[in-house]
Amino acid sequence: MKKILFTLIAIVLVVAAGLSWYVTRKPASPFDAVAAVATPSPDLIAKGKYIARAADCVACHSVPGGKPFAGGLKMGTPLGAIYTTNITPDPKTGIGKYTLADFDRAVRHGVAANGHRLYPAMPYPSYSKMSDADVRALYAYFTHEVAPAAVADKPSEIPSPWNIRWPIALWNLVFAPDTPYQPVKTQDAEWNRGAYLVQGPGHCGSCHTPRGAAFNEKAMDQGGKLYLSGALLDGWYAPSLRNDPNTGIGRWREADIYAFLKNGRNGHGVVFGSMLDAYNNSTQFLTDADLHAIAHYLKSLPGDPARDGKPWAYSATAVADLAPAKRSSVPGAQTFAAKCSFCHQPDGKGQSPWIPALAGSTSSLVPDAASQINIVLNGSGRVMANGMPDSYRMPPYRAQLSDKQVAQVLSFVRSAWGNRGGPVTAKAVADLRKKTDPASPQVIVLQMR
Amino acid sequence: MQLYVNGQMVEVNSDPDTPLLWVIRDELGMTGTKFGCGLAQCGACSVMLDGKIVRSCVTPLSSVGDAQVTTIEAIEADPVGQRVVEKWIAHQVPQCGYCQSGQVMAATALLKENAKPSRDEIAAAMVNLCRCGTYNVINDAMLDLAGLGANKGETL
């Protein structure tokens, strides 16, 4: 009996020691024995700047009006707010003392130079797919071109004991890939380039892939049917990027995807919500070849008819409801006629490509109405293409329309012109109104700007 | 690009995404059409395209095509528009006047579509904003035009 007990204790101790080693160890980096290059070539720095654009580092590691990459963006989590960090080369407050291997561990493995685990709000599960060459270039850019800014990191507001970080190492073991992108041999070079950009630096899945109970993305590449199949995040519904004709981009051609990422608009829609930031800061700066590669890869992802349903077809039925004589008897029609129809048109077709159609738009067809409620309440930001602000913008109706009016006008839109997104309740509007109120203490998970 | 404005063909050079409002005001120099909010909310910039009301601040030049643009400058060339202007004067509708070219446009477009609108239809169609609060007199003029009698002081 005693012998069994001793054996058990010994096993427990060995397992505990092993676990303790595992969760605090610094993972190996291919750059561990690599000495820093004193003066990287301008080409390498330029390449790093391009990767930083593709990875949209600035979107989270900056605040409006702040220094680029100095961090400080508040992100709500269910346990409390966290703040993004200073990734400028300032030696005291930033990453000035990071070696290339330290930098690699943070970007691709979610481990800071002092060994603590980053929260996966940093998309290192995606960045882990980045190539050694791109990480090296990114490091050259951050250490030799980004201006150092002495801005101290803000401590996280997650209370003890939830702020203990070592369990994240176990989360990583299960959910975070840790090998760079491996080309798929059966696909051509363009497809593989697109897959690399989408899965790796572009981290499209961070918003567009549904998450599981542990906040893990349910798939990290085309091997999973739910990869990029649409998800709710930050009060916006990021739609499917698969070939779903209704809830995804099934009706888009490759040229449409290219136009959307290059110009912020196409015949099907205009960037809004979180995608506006991704467009303004990132996608428009990618080369034509890379954008075509992304389009090529996305169009290879099959849709799911069981989830997506029968393809949408236009129907003019709602147009008659907007005649002055009928408006008052159809809920939402008068609000649509007075507030929405001058831009989006009584036929729901918008003024393409400047003002998007609501007829057949993804947001009018997805069951989750969050994006439509959010944009009606809060409007859209400026689309900045080539440094020029857009002429047309969705105004916020937070102060003009009641919860009931928003619910009615959206229910009208979502059942007009062949749309079938389903009705919106006043309660859903009230809920999002509170959560997206800048003055509210109630958090949205991963609230960005 | 060619544009048909107030019965005349004009050549314009603005970019295709330029709001029609700025083509009318800046390029063609016709300043009767006003800029109010720039967001299709107030109606000060209303003009007619083929007799239908549009907000020119949210109408990209590229979506105008061959449609006939009618601005306030030519409203009296239209028999319905002429009646509206007469009643607007008879009822002394404008105060500061800034929104009134848009109001006259909205009234004309409604009456061209429906010569005898009901009170509800007038309320549904006349949604332009007026900071002076001339809504009561607008309503009087509209009821008069619709043959429903001028009911002084009745609210919309």
Interface residues (C-beta under 8 A of the other chain):
Chain A: P324 A325 R327 S328 Q334 A337 A338 K339 F342 C343 Q351 W354 I355 S391 Y392 R393 P395
Chain B: D17 T18 P19 C37 L39 A40 Q41 V54 R55 V58 T59 P60 S62 S63 L110 E113 N114 P117 S118 D120 E121 A124 A125 V127
